[in-house]
């Protein structure tokens, strides 16, 4: 599987990198692929939390520029 989409290069702690490498080897996947999967899962979870808060605050009259452009 190739990595698709836009490129992001996060720097992680050495211990976390070692753990990620072990997990990737155990699951027989490329390190970058596994890192992308983990990052995407975390972004999806965070997005859910933020989108709920955005909806609640919009009911109170708050407008979000980034949210408006994202929903078009």
mmCIF file of the N, C-alpha and C atoms, coordinates in Angstrom:
data_MODEL
# 
_entry.id   MODEL 
# 
loop_
_atom_site.group_PDB 
_atom_site.id 
_atom_site.type_symbol 
_atom_site.label_atom_id 
_atom_site.label_alt_id 
_atom_site.label_comp_id 
_atom_site.label_asym_id 
_atom_site.label_entity_id 
_atom_site.label_seq_id 
_atom_site.pdbx_PDB_ins_code 
_atom_site.Cartn_x 
_atom_site.Cartn_y 
_atom_site.Cartn_z 
_atom_site.occupancy 
_atom_site.B_iso_or_equiv 
_atom_site.pdbx_formal_charge 
_atom_site.auth_seq_id 
_atom_site.auth_comp_id 
_atom_site.auth_asym_id 
_atom_site.auth_atom_id 
_atom_site.pdbx_PDB_model_num 
ATOM 1   N N  . UNK A 1 1  ? 0.843   -1.169 0.000  1.00 0.00 ? 1  UNK A N  1 
ATOM 2   C CA . UNK A 1 1  ? 0.000   0.000  0.000  1.00 0.00 ? 1  UNK A CA 1 
ATOM 3   C C  . UNK A 1 1  ? 0.894   1.239  0.000  1.00 0.00 ? 1  UNK A C  1 
ATOM 4   N N  . UNK A 1 2  ? 0.602   2.161  -0.864 1.00 0.00 ? 2  UNK A N  1 
ATOM 5   C CA . UNK A 1 2  ? 1.384   3.392  -0.896 1.00 0.00 ? 2  UNK A CA 1 
ATOM 6   C C  . UNK A 1 2  ? 0.686   4.463  -0.065 1.00 0.00 ? 2  UNK A C  1 
ATOM 7   N N  . UNK A 1 3  ? 1.490   5.403  0.393  1.00 0.00 ? 3  UNK A N  1 
ATOM 8   C CA . UNK A 1 3  ? 0.935   6.517  1.140  1.00 0.00 ? 3  UNK A CA 1 
ATOM 9   C C  . UNK A 1 3  ? 0.376   7.505  0.127  1.00 0.00 ? 3  UNK A C  1 
ATOM 10  N N  . UNK A 1 4  ? -0.836  7.952  0.380  1.00 0.00 ? 4  UNK A N  1 
ATOM 11  C CA . UNK A 1 4  ? -1.507  8.842  -0.550 1.00 0.00 ? 4  UNK A CA 1 
ATOM 12  C C  . UNK A 1 4  ? -1.787  10.168 0.142  1.00 0.00 ? 4  UNK A C  1 
ATOM 13  N N  . UNK A 1 5  ? -2.122  11.160 -0.641 1.00 0.00 ? 5  UNK A N  1 
ATOM 14  C CA . UNK A 1 5  ? -2.504  12.439 -0.062 1.00 0.00 ? 5  UNK A CA 1 
ATOM 15  C C  . UNK A 1 5  ? -1.318  13.347 0.174  1.00 0.00 ? 5  UNK A C  1 
ATOM 16  N N  . UNK A 1 6  ? -1.545  14.342 1.011  1.00 0.00 ? 6  UNK A N  1 
ATOM 17  C CA . UNK A 1 6  ? -0.529  15.349 1.278  1.00 0.00 ? 6  UNK A CA 1 
ATOM 18  C C  . UNK A 1 6  ? 0.499   14.833 2.271  1.00 0.00 ? 6  UNK A C  1 
ATOM 19  N N  . UNK A 1 7  ? 1.691   15.393 2.173  1.00 0.00 ? 7  UNK A N  1 
ATOM 20  C CA . UNK A 1 7  ? 2.798   14.948 3.008  1.00 0.00 ? 7  UNK A CA 1 
ATOM 21  C C  . UNK A 1 7  ? 2.865   15.746 4.308  1.00 0.00 ? 7  UNK A C  1 
ATOM 22  N N  . UNK A 1 8  ? 3.077   15.034 5.395  1.00 0.00 ? 8  UNK A N  1 
ATOM 23  C CA . UNK A 1 8  ? 3.312   15.627 6.711  1.00 0.00 ? 8  UNK A CA 1 
ATOM 24  C C  . UNK A 1 8  ? 4.477   14.863 7.316  1.00 0.00 ? 8  UNK A C  1 
ATOM 25  N N  . UNK A 1 9  ? 5.411   15.579 7.903  1.00 0.00 ? 9  UNK A N  1 
ATOM 26  C CA . UNK A 1 9  ? 6.579   14.916 8.493  1.00 0.00 ? 9  UNK A CA 1 
ATOM 27  C C  . UNK A 1 9  ? 6.685   15.276 9.976  1.00 0.00 ? 9  UNK A C  1 
ATOM 28  N N  . UNK A 1 10 ? 5.961   14.558 10.807 1.00 0.00 ? 10 UNK A N  1 
ATOM 29  C CA . UNK A 1 10 ? 6.068   14.848 12.246 1.00 0.00 ? 10 UNK A CA 1 
ATOM 30  C C  . UNK A 1 10 ? 7.340   14.243 12.839 1.00 0.00 ? 10 UNK A C  1 
ATOM 31  N N  . UNK A 1 11 ? 7.854   14.889 13.834 1.00 0.00 ? 11 UNK A N  1 
ATOM 32  C CA . UNK A 1 11 ? 8.985   14.357 14.585 1.00 0.00 ? 11 UNK A CA 1 
ATOM 33  C C  . UNK A 1 11 ? 8.439   13.777 15.879 1.00 0.00 ? 11 UNK A C  1 
ATOM 34  N N  . UNK A 1 12 ? 8.802   12.528 16.151 1.00 0.00 ? 12 UNK A N  1 
ATOM 35  C CA . UNK A 1 12 ? 8.307   11.889 17.363 1.00 0.00 ? 12 UNK A CA 1 
ATOM 36  C C  . UNK A 1 12 ? 9.481   11.495 18.253 1.00 0.00 ? 12 UNK A C  1 
ATOM 37  N N  . UNK A 1 13 ? 9.166   11.299 19.492 1.00 0.00 ? 13 UNK A N  1 
ATOM 38  C CA . UNK A 1 13 ? 10.139  10.888 20.491 1.00 0.00 ? 13 UNK A CA 1 
ATOM 39  C C  . UNK A 1 13 ? 10.816  9.578  20.069 1.00 0.00 ? 13 UNK A C  1 
ATOM 40  N N  . UNK A 1 14 ? 12.071  9.418  20.404 1.00 0.00 ? 14 UNK A N  1 
ATOM 41  C CA . UNK A 1 14 ? 12.822  8.208  20.036 1.00 0.00 ? 14 UNK A CA 1 
ATOM 42  C C  . UNK A 1 14 ? 12.155  6.934  20.544 1.00 0.00 ? 14 UNK A C  1 
ATOM 43  N N  . UNK A 1 15 ? 11.656  6.971  21.754 1.00 0.00 ? 15 UNK A N  1 
ATOM 44  C CA . UNK A 1 15 ? 11.003  5.786  22.325 1.00 0.00 ? 15 UNK A CA 1 
ATOM 45  C C  . UNK A 1 15 ? 9.728   5.454  21.546 1.00 0.00 ? 15 UNK A C  1 
ATOM 46  N N  . UNK A 1 16 ? 8.946   6.484  21.193 1.00 0.00 ? 16 UNK A N  1 
ATOM 47  C CA . UNK A 1 16 ? 7.721   6.252  20.422 1.00 0.00 ? 16 UNK A CA 1 
ATOM 48  C C  . UNK A 1 16 ? 8.070   5.718  19.027 1.00 0.00 ? 16 UNK A C  1 
ATOM 49  N N  . UNK A 1 17 ? 9.156   6.210  18.450 1.00 0.00 ? 17 UNK A N  1 
ATOM 50  C CA . UNK A 1 17 ? 9.577   5.724  17.130 1.00 0.00 ? 17 UNK A CA 1 
ATOM 51  C C  . UNK A 1 17 ? 9.963   4.249  17.213 1.00 0.00 ? 17 UNK A C  1 
ATOM 52  N N  . UNK A 1 18 ? 10.687  3.886  18.251 1.00 0.00 ? 18 UNK A N  1 
ATOM 53  C CA . UNK A 1 18 ? 11.075  2.490  18.432 1.00 0.00 ? 18 UNK A CA 1 
ATOM 54  C C  . UNK A 1 18 ? 9.844   1.600  18.602 1.00 0.00 ? 18 UNK A C  1 
ATOM 55  N N  . UNK A 1 19 ? 8.903   2.062  19.399 1.00 0.00 ? 19 UNK A N  1 
ATOM 56  C CA . UNK A 1 19 ? 7.668   1.285  19.606 1.00 0.00 ? 19 UNK A CA 1 
ATOM 57  C C  . UNK A 1 19 ? 6.882   1.153  18.304 1.00 0.00 ? 19 UNK A C  1 
ATOM 58  N N  . UNK A 1 20 ? 6.798   2.253  17.554 1.00 0.00 ? 20 UNK A N  1 
ATOM 59  C CA . UNK A 1 20 ? 6.108   2.219  16.271 1.00 0.00 ? 20 UNK A CA 1 
ATOM 60  C C  . UNK A 1 20 ? 6.790   1.236  15.322 1.00 0.00 ? 20 UNK A C  1 
ATOM 61  N N  . UNK A 1 21 ? 8.110   1.214  15.321 1.00 0.00 ? 21 UNK A N  1 
ATOM 62  C CA . UNK A 1 21 ? 8.864   0.282  14.480 1.00 0.00 ? 21 UNK A CA 1 
ATOM 63  C C  . UNK A 1 21 ? 8.565   -1.169 14.841 1.00 0.00 ? 21 UNK A C  1 
ATOM 64  N N  . UNK A 1 22 ? 8.487   -1.447 16.121 1.00 0.00 ? 22 UNK A N  1 
ATOM 65  C CA . UNK A 1 22 ? 8.186   -2.813 16.583 1.00 0.00 ? 22 UNK A CA 1 
ATOM 66  C C  . UNK A 1 22 ? 6.776   -3.217 16.165 1.00 0.00 ? 22 UNK A C  1 
ATOM 67  N N  . UNK A 1 23 ? 5.826   -2.300 16.341 1.00 0.00 ? 23 UNK A N  1 
ATOM 68  C CA . UNK A 1 23 ? 4.436   -2.584 15.938 1.00 0.00 ? 23 UNK A CA 1 
ATOM 69  C C  . UNK A 1 23 ? 4.368   -2.838 14.437 1.00 0.00 ? 23 UNK A C  1 
ATOM 70  N N  . UNK A 1 24 ? 5.063   -1.992 13.647 1.00 0.00 ? 24 UNK A N  1 
ATOM 71  C CA . UNK A 1 24 ? 5.059   -2.154 12.187 1.00 0.00 ? 24 UNK A CA 1 
ATOM 72  C C  . UNK A 1 24 ? 5.647   -3.498 11.784 1.00 0.00 ? 24 UNK A C  1 
ATOM 73  N N  . UNK A 1 25 ? 6.738   -3.874 12.425 1.00 0.00 ? 25 UNK A N  1 
ATOM 74  C CA . UNK A 1 25 ? 7.345   -5.173 12.124 1.00 0.00 ? 25 UNK A CA 1 
ATOM 75  C C  . UNK A 1 25 ? 6.403   -6.311 12.505 1.00 0.00 ? 25 UNK A C  1 
ATOM 76  N N  . UNK A 1 26 ? 5.785   -6.213 13.664 1.00 0.00 ? 26 UNK A N  1 
ATOM 77  C CA . UNK A 1 26 ? 4.846   -7.243 14.128 1.00 0.00 ? 26 UNK A CA 1 
ATOM 78  C C  . UNK A 1 26 ? 3.671   -7.387 13.162 1.00 0.00 ? 26 UNK A C  1 
ATOM 79  N N  . UNK A 1 27 ? 3.168   -6.244 12.669 1.00 0.00 ? 27 UNK A N  1 
ATOM 80  C CA . UNK A 1 27 ? 2.011   -6.266 11.758 1.00 0.00 ? 27 UNK A CA 1 
ATOM 81  C C  . UNK A 1 27 ? 2.415   -6.443 10.291 1.00 0.00 ? 27 UNK A C  1 
ATOM 82  N N  . UNK A 1 28 ? 3.714   -6.492 10.041 1.00 0.00 ? 28 UNK A N  1 
ATOM 83  C CA . UNK A 1 28 ? 4.254   -6.679 8.692  1.00 0.00 ? 28 UNK A CA 1 
ATOM 84  C C  . UNK A 1 28 ? 3.776   -5.593 7.732  1.00 0.00 ? 28 UNK A C  1 
ATOM 85  N N  . UNK A 1 29 ? 3.932   -4.335 8.161  1.00 0.00 ? 29 UNK A N  1 
ATOM 86  C CA . UNK A 1 29 ? 3.613   -3.178 7.320  1.00 0.00 ? 29 UNK A CA 1 
ATOM 87  C C  . UNK A 1 29 ? 4.779   -2.194 7.380  1.00 0.00 ? 29 UNK A C  1 
ATOM 88  N N  . UNK A 1 30 ? 4.827   -1.317 6.405  1.00 0.00 ? 30 UNK A N  1 
ATOM 89  C CA . UNK A 1 30 ? 5.842   -0.284 6.385  1.00 0.00 ? 30 UNK A CA 1 
ATOM 90  C C  . UNK A 1 30 ? 5.627   0.684  7.543  1.00 0.00 ? 30 UNK A C  1 
ATOM 91  N N  . UNK A 1 31 ? 6.708   1.180  8.094  1.00 0.00 ? 31 UNK A N  1 
ATOM 92  C CA . UNK A 1 31 ? 6.652   2.113  9.211  1.00 0.00 ? 31 UNK A CA 1 
ATOM 93  C C  . UNK A 1 31 ? 5.829   3.349  8.853  1.00 0.00 ? 31 UNK A C  1 
ATOM 94  N N  . UNK A 1 32 ? 6.089   3.947  7.697  1.00 0.00 ? 32 UNK A N  1 
ATOM 95  C CA . UNK A 1 32 ? 5.374   5.164  7.287  1.00 0.00 ? 32 UNK A CA 1 
ATOM 96  C C  . UNK A 1 32 ? 3.883   4.902  7.106  1.00 0.00 ? 32 UNK A C  1 
ATOM 97  N N  . UNK A 1 33 ? 3.537   3.744  6.570  1.00 0.00 ? 33 UNK A N  1 
ATOM 98  C CA . UNK A 1 33 ? 2.132   3.384  6.379  1.00 0.00 ? 33 UNK A CA 1 
ATOM 99  C C  . UNK A 1 33 ? 1.416   3.274  7.724  1.00 0.00 ? 33 UNK A C  1 
ATOM 100 N N  . UNK A 1 34 ? 2.052   2.619  8.675  1.00 0.00 ? 34 UNK A N  1 
ATOM 101 C CA . UNK A 1 34 ? 1.459   2.473  9.997  1.00 0.00 ? 34 UNK A CA 1 
ATOM 102 C C  . UNK A 1 34 ? 1.321   3.830  10.689 1.00 0.00 ? 34 UNK A C  1 
ATOM 103 N N  . UNK A 1 35 ? 2.359   4.654  10.574 1.00 0.00 ? 35 UNK A N  1 
ATOM 104 C CA . UNK A 1 35 ? 2.301   5.990  11.172 1.00 0.00 ? 35 UNK A CA 1 
ATOM 105 C C  . UNK A 1 35 ? 1.158   6.798  10.565 1.00 0.00 ? 35 UNK A C  1 
ATOM 106 N N  . UNK A 1 36 ? 0.978   6.703  9.255  1.00 0.00 ? 36 UNK A N  1 
ATOM 107 C CA . UNK A 1 36 ? -0.121  7.418  8.595  1.00 0.00 ? 36 UNK A CA 1 
ATOM 108 C C  . UNK A 1 36 ? -1.472  6.917  9.082  1.00 0.00 ? 36 UNK A C  1 
ATOM 109 N N  . UNK A 1 37 ? -1.610  5.609  9.227  1.00 0.00 ? 37 UNK A N  1 
ATOM 110 C CA . UNK A 1 37 ? -2.875  5.047  9.738  1.00 0.00 ? 37 UNK A CA 1 
ATOM 111 C C  . UNK A 1 37 ? -3.178  5.566  11.138 1.00 0.00 ? 37 UNK A C  1 
ATOM 112 N N  . UNK A 1 38 ? -2.168  5.516  12.012 1.00 0.00 ? 38 UNK A N  1 
ATOM 113 C CA . UNK A 1 38 ? -2.369  5.990  13.387 1.00 0.00 ? 38 UNK A CA 1 
ATOM 114 C C  . UNK A 1 38 ? -2.724  7.467  13.417 1.00 0.00 ? 38 UNK A C  1 
ATOM 115 N N  . UNK A 1 39 ? -2.034  8.257  12.615 1.00 0.00 ? 39 UNK A N  1 
ATOM 116 C CA . UNK A 1 39 ? -2.299  9.685  12.581 1.00 0.00 ? 39 UNK A CA 1 
ATOM 117 C C  . UNK A 1 39 ? -3.710  9.964  12.060 1.00 0.00 ? 39 UNK A C  1 
ATOM 118 N N  . UNK A 1 40 ? -4.122  9.261  11.014 1.00 0.00 ? 40 UNK A N  1 
ATOM 119 C CA . UNK A 1 40 ? -5.464  9.440  10.465 1.00 0.00 ? 40 UNK A CA 1 
ATOM 120 C C  . UNK A 1 40 ? -6.540  9.060  11.485 1.00 0.00 ? 40 UNK A C  1 
ATOM 121 N N  . UNK A 1 41 ? -6.320  7.986  12.220 1.00 0.00 ? 41 UNK A N  1 
ATOM 122 C CA . UNK A 1 41 ? -7.287  7.581  13.244 1.00 0.00 ? 41 UNK A CA 1 
ATOM 123 C C  . UNK A 1 41 ? -7.414  8.642  14.332 1.00 0.00 ? 41 UNK A C  1 
ATOM 124 N N  . UNK A 1 42 ? -6.283  9.195  14.746 1.00 0.00 ? 42 UNK A N  1 
ATOM 125 C CA . UNK A 1 42 ? -6.305  10.217 15.794 1.00 0.00 ? 42 UNK A CA 1 
ATOM 126 C C  . UNK A 1 42 ? -6.953  11.506 15.295 1.00 0.00 ? 42 UNK A C  1 
ATOM 127 N N  . UNK A 1 43 ? -6.676  11.880 14.055 1.00 0.00 ? 43 UNK A N  1 
ATOM 128 C CA . UNK A 1 43 ? -7.299  13.076 13.486 1.00 0.00 ? 43 UNK A CA 1 
ATOM 129 C C  . UNK A 1 43 ? -8.807  12.887 13.405 1.00 0.00 ? 43 UNK A C  1 
ATOM 130 N N  . UNK A 1 44 ? -9.259  11.711 12.988 1.00 0.00 ? 44 UNK A N  1 
ATOM 131 C CA . UNK A 1 44 ? -10.698 11.438 12.907 1.00 0.00 ? 44 UNK A CA 1 
ATOM 132 C C  . UNK A 1 44 ? -11.349 11.548 14.283 1.00 0.00 ? 44 UNK A C  1 
ATOM 133 N N  . UNK A 1 45 ? -10.696 11.022 15.301 1.00 0.00 ? 45 UNK A N  1 
ATOM 134 C CA . UNK A 1 45 ? -11.242 11.100 16.659 1.00 0.00 ? 45 UNK A CA 1 
ATOM 135 C C  . UNK A 1 45 ? -11.298 12.544 17.151 1.00 0.00 ? 45 UNK A C  1 
ATOM 136 N N  . UNK A 1 46 ? -10.227 13.283 16.935 1.00 0.00 ? 46 UNK A N  1 
ATOM 137 C CA . UNK A 1 46 ? -10.187 14.689 17.344 1.00 0.00 ? 46 UNK A CA 1 
ATOM 138 C C  . UNK A 1 46 ? -11.219 15.506 16.568 1.00 0.00 ? 46 UNK A C  1 
ATOM 139 N N  . UNK A 1 47 ? -11.356 15.222 15.255 1.00 0.00 ? 47 UNK A N  1 
ATOM 140 C CA . UNK A 1 47 ? -12.314 15.950 14.432 1.00 0.00 ? 47 UNK A CA 1 
ATOM 141 C C  . UNK A 1 47 ? -13.736 15.735 14.951 1.00 0.00 ? 47 UNK A C  1 
ATOM 142 N N  . UNK A 1 48 ? -14.050 14.526 15.334 1.00 0.00 ? 48 UNK A N  1 
ATOM 143 C CA . UNK A 1 48 ? -15.385 14.270 15.865 1.00 0.00 ? 48 UNK A CA 1 
ATOM 144 C C  . UNK A 1 48 ? -15.648 15.149 17.091 1.00 0.00 ? 48 UNK A C  1 
ATOM 145 N N  . UNK A 1 49 ? -14.694 15.166 18.002 1.00 0.00 ? 49 UNK A N  1 
ATOM 146 C CA . UNK A 1 49 ? -14.843 15.959 19.220 1.00 0.00 ? 49 UNK A CA 1 
ATOM 147 C C  . UNK A 1 49 ? -14.994 17.451 18.890 1.00 0.00 ? 49 UNK A C  1 
ATOM 148 N N  . UNK A 1 50 ? -14.145 17.950 18.012 1.00 0.00 ? 50 UNK A N  1 
ATOM 149 C CA . UNK A 1 50 ? -14.191 19.373 17.661 1.00 0.00 ? 50 UNK A CA 1 
ATOM 150 C C  . UNK A 1 50 ? -15.472 19.712 16.905 1.00 0.00 ? 50 UNK A C  1 
ATOM 151 N N  . UNK A 1 51 ? -15.900 18.850 15.996 1.00 0.00 ? 51 UNK A N  1 
ATOM 152 C CA . UNK A 1 51 ? -17.107 19.147 15.217 1.00 0.00 ? 51 UNK A CA 1 
ATOM 153 C C  . UNK A 1 51 ? -18.340 19.205 16.112 1.00 0.00 ? 51 UNK A C  1 
ATOM 154 N N  . UNK A 1 52 ? -18.393 18.368 17.130 1.00 0.00 ? 52 UNK A N  1 
ATOM 155 C CA . UNK A 1 52 ? -19.505 18.434 18.086 1.00 0.00 ? 52 UNK A CA 1 
ATOM 156 C C  . UNK A 1 52 ? -19.484 19.768 18.835 1.00 0.00 ? 52 UNK A C  1 
ATOM 157 N N  . UNK A 1 53 ? -18.297 20.191 19.254 1.00 0.00 ? 53 UNK A N  1 
ATOM 158 C CA . UNK A 1 53 ? -18.174 21.472 19.956 1.00 0.00 ? 53 UNK A CA 1 
ATOM 159 C C  . UNK A 1 53 ? -18.501 22.644 19.040 1.00 0.00 ? 53 UNK A C  1 
ATOM 160 N N  . UNK A 1 54 ? -18.109 22.564 17.776 1.00 0.00 ? 54 UNK A N  1 
ATOM 161 C CA . UNK A 1 54 ? -18.434 23.620 16.811 1.00 0.00 ? 54 UNK A CA 1 
ATOM 162 C C  . UNK A 1 54 ? -19.940 23.729 16.641 1.00 0.00 ? 54 UNK A C  1 
ATOM 163 N N  . UNK A 1 55 ? -20.602 22.590 16.453 1.00 0.00 ? 55 UNK A N  1 
ATOM 164 C CA . UNK A 1 55 ? -22.062 22.607 16.289 1.00 0.00 ? 55 UNK A CA 1 
ATOM 165 C C  . UNK A 1 55 ? -22.745 23.218 17.503 1.00 0.00 ? 55 UNK A C  1 
ATOM 166 N N  . UNK A 1 56 ? -22.295 22.854 18.691 1.00 0.00 ? 56 UNK A N  1 
ATOM 167 C CA . UNK A 1 56 ? -22.894 23.407 19.909 1.00 0.00 ? 56 UNK A CA 1 
ATOM 168 C C  . UNK A 1 56 ? -22.678 24.908 20.014 1.00 0.00 ? 56 UNK A C  1 
ATOM 169 N N  . UNK A 1 57 ? -21.470 25.352 19.711 1.00 0.00 ? 57 UNK A N  1 
ATOM 170 C CA . UNK A 1 57 ? -21.187 26.784 19.818 1.00 0.00 ? 57 UNK A CA 1 
ATOM 171 C C  . UNK A 1 57 ? -21.906 27.577 18.729 1.00 0.00 ? 57 UNK A C  1 
ATOM 172 N N  . UNK A 1 58 ? -22.120 26.978 17.543 1.00 0.00 ? 58 UNK A N  1 
ATOM 173 C CA . UNK A 1 58 ? -22.857 27.664 16.491 1.00 0.00 ? 58 UNK A CA 1 
ATOM 174 C C  . UNK A 1 58 ? -24.310 27.889 16.893 1.00 0.00 ? 58 UNK A C  1 
ATOM 175 N N  . UNK A 1 59 ? -24.852 26.965 17.649 1.00 0.00 ? 59 UNK A N  1 
ATOM 176 C CA . UNK A 1 59 ? -26.224 27.161 18.147 1.00 0.00 ? 59 UNK A CA 1 
ATOM 177 C C  . UNK A 1 59 ? -26.315 28.378 19.059 1.00 0.00 ? 59 UNK A C  1 
ATOM 178 N N  . UNK A 1 60 ? -25.179 28.726 19.668 1.00 0.00 ? 60 UNK A N  1 
ATOM 179 C CA . UNK A 1 60 ? -25.127 29.899 20.553 1.00 0.00 ? 60 UNK A CA 1 
ATOM 180 C C  . UNK A 1 60 ? -24.698 31.162 19.792 1.00 0.00 ? 60 UNK A C  1 
ATOM 181 N N  . UNK A 1 61 ? -24.499 31.046 18.476 1.00 0.00 ? 61 UNK A N  1 
ATOM 182 C CA . UNK A 1 61 ? -24.196 32.205 17.660 1.00 0.00 ? 61 UNK A CA 1 
ATOM 183 C C  . UNK A 1 61 ? -22.750 32.363 17.240 1.00 0.00 ? 61 UNK A C  1 
ATOM 184 N N  . UNK A 1 62 ? -21.880 31.496 17.624 1.00 0.00 ? 62 UNK A N  1 
ATOM 185 C CA . UNK A 1 62 ? -20.461 31.584 17.245 1.00 0.00 ? 62 UNK A CA 1 
ATOM 186 C C  . UNK A 1 62 ? -20.292 31.114 15.807 1.00 0.00 ? 62 UNK A C  1 
ATOM 187 N N  . UNK A 1 63 ? -19.507 31.849 15.008 1.00 0.00 ? 63 UNK A N  1 
ATOM 188 C CA . UNK A 1 63 ? -19.221 31.463 13.622 1.00 0.00 ? 63 UNK A CA 1 
ATOM 189 C C  . UNK A 1 63 ? -17.759 31.076 13.500 1.00 0.00 ? 63 UNK A C  1 
ATOM 190 N N  . UNK A 1 64 ? -17.486 30.053 12.712 1.00 0.00 ? 64 UNK A N  1 
ATOM 191 C CA . UNK A 1 64 ? -16.131 29.546 12.515 1.00 0.00 ? 64 UNK A CA 1 
ATOM 192 C C  . UNK A 1 64 ? -15.781 29.660 11.041 1.00 0.00 ? 64 UNK A C  1 
ATOM 193 N N  . UNK A 1 65 ? -14.805 30.483 10.712 1.00 0.00 ? 65 UNK A N  1 
ATOM 194 C CA . UNK A 1 65 ? -14.405 30.692 9.314  1.00 0.00 ? 65 UNK A CA 1 
ATOM 195 C C  . UNK A 1 65 ? -13.928 29.394 8.674  1.00 0.00 ? 65 UNK A C  1 
ATOM 196 N N  . UNK A 1 66 ? -13.070 28.660 9.340  1.00 0.00 ? 66 UNK A N  1 
ATOM 197 C CA . UNK A 1 66 ? -12.532 27.417 8.776  1.00 0.00 ? 66 UNK A CA 1 
ATOM 198 C C  . UNK A 1 66 ? -13.640 26.379 8.585  1.00 0.00 ? 66 UNK A C  1 
ATOM 199 N N  . UNK A 1 67 ? -14.579 26.311 9.512  1.00 0.00 ? 67 UNK A N  1 
ATOM 200 C CA . UNK A 1 67 ? -15.658 25.339 9.419  1.00 0.00 ? 67 UNK A CA 1 
ATOM 201 C C  . UNK A 1 67 ? -16.589 25.677 8.256  1.00 0.00 ? 67 UNK A C  1 
ATOM 202 N N  . UNK A 1 68 ? -16.823 26.965 8.017  1.00 0.00 ? 68 UNK A N  1 
ATOM 203 C CA . UNK A 1 68 ? -17.688 27.368 6.924  1.00 0.00 ? 68 UNK A CA 1 
ATOM 204 C C  . UNK A 1 68 ? -17.080 27.009 5.576  1.00 0.00 ? 68 UNK A C  1 
ATOM 205 N N  . UNK A 1 69 ? -15.780 27.217 5.400  1.00 0.00 ? 69 UNK A N  1 
ATOM 206 C CA . UNK A 1 69 ? -15.133 26.887 4.134  1.00 0.00 ? 69 UNK A CA 1 
ATOM 207 C C  . UNK A 1 69 ? -15.025 25.376 3.945  1.00 0.00 ? 69 UNK A C  1 
ATOM 208 N N  . UNK A 1 70 ? -14.915 24.619 5.047  1.00 0.00 ? 70 UNK A N  1 
ATOM 209 C CA . UNK A 1 70 ? -14.822 23.162 4.986  1.00 0.00 ? 70 UNK A CA 1 
ATOM 210 C C  . UNK A 1 70 ? -16.143 22.530 4.564  1.00 0.00 ? 70 UNK A C  1 
ATOM 211 N N  . UNK A 1 71 ? -17.229 23.149 4.895  1.00 0.00 ? 71 UNK A N  1 
ATOM 212 C CA . UNK A 1 71 ? -18.551 22.570 4.637  1.00 0.00 ? 71 UNK A CA 1 
ATOM 213 C C  . UNK A 1 71 ? -19.092 22.889 3.264  1.00 0.00 ? 71 UNK A C  1 
ATOM 214 N N  . UNK A 1 72 ? -18.392 23.695 2.469  1.00 0.00 ? 72 UNK A N  1 
ATOM 215 C CA . UNK A 1 72 ? -18.882 24.059 1.138  1.00 0.00 ? 72 UNK A CA 1 
ATOM 216 C C  . UNK A 1 72 ? -18.653 22.956 0.149  1.00 0.00 ? 72 UNK A C  1 
# 
